[in-house]
């Protein structure tokens, strides 16, 4: 095997979390930064807390608000379509129907 194609291995790479926790692992990177680790993740800690990475919660709330707006528009469109269909049913369909309605 070629020796120059393999990345350098760091057996004591430092992993540091946003909560302040730090530990060592083997990696090809000398240091690694993470947002969430086992010490601060809600699943492992049992605490309820929001983890908002890059505004994801705000983006979700914005999309949900837009979806509610679209739902209202769709309901209005269905109502308009229903009214138009009723008007079509009331209107005479052919010349013969119109003549029969006059008699």
Secondary structure per residue as TSV (DSSP state, phi and psi in degrees):
chain	resnum	aa	ss	phi	psi
A	1	X	-	360.0	151.3
A	2	X	-	-79.6	134.9
A	3	X	S	-82.0	-23.3
A	4	X	S	-84.0	-12.5
A	5	X	S	-88.4	-13.6
A	6	X	S	-87.8	139.5
A	7	X	-	-71.2	159.4
A	8	X	-	-73.6	136.5
A	9	X	-	-101.5	128.9
A	10	X	E	-109.6	105.5
A	11	X	E	-69.5	-22.7
A	12	X	E	-120.3	57.0
A	13	X	E	-73.8	137.2
A	14	X	E	-88.6	123.6
A	15	X	E	-107.1	122.0
A	16	X	E	-121.3	133.2
A	17	X	E	-99.3	162.0
A	18	X	T	-66.9	-23.4
A	19	X	T	-79.7	-10.1
A	20	X	S	107.2	-9.6
A	21	X	-	-71.0	142.4
A	22	X	E	-139.8	141.9
A	23	X	E	-152.1	170.6
A	24	X	E	-115.9	140.7
A	25	X	E	-142.2	170.5
A	26	X	E	-89.0	134.5
A	27	X	E	-160.4	167.8
A	28	X	S	-88.8	-6.9
A	29	X	S	-101.3	145.0
A	30	X	S	-74.8	-37.6
A	31	X	E	-142.3	145.5
A	32	X	E	-129.7	135.4
A	33	X	E	-113.9	131.1
A	34	X	E	-126.4	156.5
A	35	X	S	-85.1	-37.0
A	36	X	-	-132.8	137.5
A	37	X	-	-129.0	-179.3
A	38	X	T	-66.0	-21.7
A	39	X	T	-78.7	-26.3
A	40	X	T	-118.2	-3.2
A	41	X	-	-71.2	134.1
A	42	X	H	-58.5	-31.4
A	43	X	H	-64.6	-40.3
A	44	X	H	-84.4	-30.3
A	45	X	H	-87.5	-24.8
A	46	X	-	80.5	5.7
A	47	X	-	-95.6	146.5
A	48	X	-	-92.3	114.5
A	49	X	-	-150.6	150.9
A	50	X	-	-89.3	130.4
A	51	X	-	-110.5	105.3
A	52	X	-	-106.4	100.2
A	53	X	S	-97.6	116.4
A	54	X	T	61.2	37.2
A	55	X	T	69.8	29.1
A	56	X	H	-67.1	-36.9
A	57	X	H	-64.9	-44.4
A	58	X	H	-63.5	-40.6
A	59	X	H	-63.3	-40.8
A	60	X	H	-63.3	-45.1
A	61	X	H	-62.1	-38.7
A	62	X	H	-64.9	-44.6
A	63	X	H	-64.5	-38.3
A	64	X	H	-65.1	-40.5
A	65	X	H	-63.6	-42.2
A	66	X	H	-63.3	-39.4
A	67	X	H	-64.0	-39.2
A	68	X	H	-64.7	-39.0
A	69	X	H	-63.4	-41.1
A	70	X	H	-67.0	-35.4
A	71	X	H	-62.6	-41.8
A	72	X	H	-64.1	-42.7
A	73	X	H	-62.9	-40.4
A	74	X	H	-64.8	-41.4
A	75	X	H	-64.1	-40.1
A	76	X	H	-63.7	-40.9
A	77	X	H	-64.8	-40.8
A	78	X	H	-62.2	-40.5
A	79	X	H	-64.0	-44.1
A	80	X	H	-62.3	-43.0
A	81	X	H	-62.8	-38.5
A	82	X	H	-64.8	-42.1
A	83	X	H	-64.2	-42.4
A	84	X	H	-63.3	-39.0
A	85	X	H	-65.6	-38.2
A	86	X	H	-64.6	-40.9
A	87	X	H	-62.6	-39.4
A	88	X	H	-65.3	-37.6
A	89	X	H	-68.2	-36.8
A	90	X	H	-73.6	-31.7
A	91	X	S	-71.0	144.4
A	92	X	-	-64.4	145.2
A	93	X	-	-88.9	-30.6
A	94	X	S	-143.7	174.0
A	95	X	H	-63.5	-37.4
A	96	X	H	-62.4	-42.4
A	97	X	H	-63.6	-38.5
A	98	X	H	-65.0	-42.7
A	99	X	H	-66.6	-38.6
A	100	X	H	-66.7	-32.5
A	101	X	H	-69.6	-31.3
A	102	X	H	-70.6	-37.8
A	103	X	-	-68.5	360.0
